[in-house]
Amino acid sequence: MPRKAPAQTKLFVLDTNVLMHDPTSLFRFEEHDIYVPIATLEELDMHKKGMTEVSRNARQASRFIDEMVSKLDTIEEGVPLAPHSHNSATGKLFLQTQAITGDIPLSLPTSKVDNQILGVVLFLARHQPKRQVILVSKDINMRIKARTLGLPAEDYFNDKVLEDTDLLYAGLRELPVDFWETHGKGMESWQANGHTHYRITGPLVTSLLPNEFVYQEGPSPLYAKVLKVEGKQAELVTVRDFSHTRNNVWGIVARNREQNFALNVLMDPEIDFVTLLGQAGTGKTLLTLAAALAQVLDKKIYSEIIMTRVTVPVGEDIGFLPGTEEEKMTP
């Protein structure tokens, strides 16, 4: 039986702003090839000076490219990316090695770098008709102009994957509707210190983590914390309702489910380290200080409160240690 022909790889042409946004974008396109126009290299050179993040990224992108091409006799056939990316990128890097005119419309002056890059994309698309040539740019107007010329264009999103808060551990999860049907067989429950404990077994147990909150809305809602997980069994304990005024913490009550869960861990002396993640204005600092004051001044569990905040410099900062910008940038 003949083997199935491999799918045609794509050729991504990188705009300068992609490399200045993420220098490692050179290694983010998996099995596909990337193409860097000479105009992109010129813009990298123009932006390499300075202490801003953009300048640092421009210098790093130039270093990456230099490391890949410096040991090769010729780059006409492309530079393999696999040796420089721990095999995460298996395509090739192509650099513009000849003068290219893409016959762009007269209304787009070739003196602009963006239009020069569009000309390169047009040239590549016409000379490689069986291959998909795609412009990658963070500039929305650049992408619009590319599409008006009939060229596919995409934004660069690869780096956002690692920064997406949806992928971070949330510390809580919603239980499925059939949770009690799938985990209630052989369940044990008892009361202790005003809380209800459940010892359960079922398919969800192995994925539960200690101190993780679980909840289920409905006519009989459940708000509980995973106390411990032992083998195929997990012990849940219902949480305290800090949204009620009788359970206020230094005069503060929880206004939503997440704040209630946060106060439950902050007020638990068995938990030594708590991290809270959320948008500005969601009450992280307020809840933390209220819990600290209650446990130091009221309950006398701790002897003092130490509060620190990150100092954010205004403007460009070249560091605390003595030395000029030139001295610090010297290898």
Steps between C-alpha positions, in 0.01 A plus 500: 500500500659834399573750774284806526682807374595741780294815529651806335668721757423871509738792462454773760646844425576684825439869544750686719252558781462125550871457576505811718198364686641149547853413379428130550230523232773367269446161662121508543378378162555126549553320166445809285765724344550868581629780281665820624516783243802728488272790598421319825871468577546871427224592744647271766829685461325836538331398826786316672628797702345584835392336823135439417355152463457560127871580465600193699275281288644647180854421617401148605333429166815615320712273722279201424529559126876559520554176694310304237667641189855573618625141468349427159672544165174570318148586609331476161335168588386619840631456853365197693330614820498165681860516636430842651156424648548159664300358207188698591522670159580270209465747213759732348588868528534682168657844470453730204817466291396685185329822400125446479232714344151370553320736263295659774242764398634848427283636782729320747836683499796263510686740728298363793641187661154346544439522126841349426407201716166472320692498172708208625187306598348566156818379330516180705131425448535533120819294480371225729138461383463149644600612847310717746695818574370686806597837644525507881473847652390666823402810298128490423533750213777291348273196507215699344724619215620143443144373470409775253783365284358150525766380743418292810609673820489397864565651840767342720341323796745226592652679799158564652452134575741506793355823634137397476360498855247237395786248500616587851390297799181670617475337842134415447286291269132449434379147563304327222123468528524123553768531768302333777383220268857418398667563837228431757529120507649396833534863609559576867391826662525643851487828691801654675556855634196634319605362161380202298764255380462267200726208414441417135629273224455537126663600171558863604695416816839446337496850348410681824769692689527577873352841593323521163146637520209321334148628457166408353218746450133409505216442748744331741828682434833366623806708583783287631877466521707192429650413836715210382534243224614149586516254215152464351332687786462871562368684802296815449398747769240773464636854521404777736259761365690828525229680304286507815552796731537277806816355342650834397877533506603834655170639370546357149259249344540307176299634208530202269599135491866566422541747787337249735747231392790745540400585858471130581864437413624831643332427834620139517804480735586158354584662164837676516520649150221652288520663157210702358471581131241734356431825322549836669214593731388146582594532868826306524681755720191585706424137583864425580535796738167425668604137559840612628354753745244251628761231567758735654287738707191291574602135502864563598615216272786706358713772656543745212405588143767562236366658181716555193419645160695493176668829413420581138744753346358785294673538163802309375704333772851365445526328836607576855869410479740784406612542141401679182276356231802439275691319777206276581437412135864408433536119474 
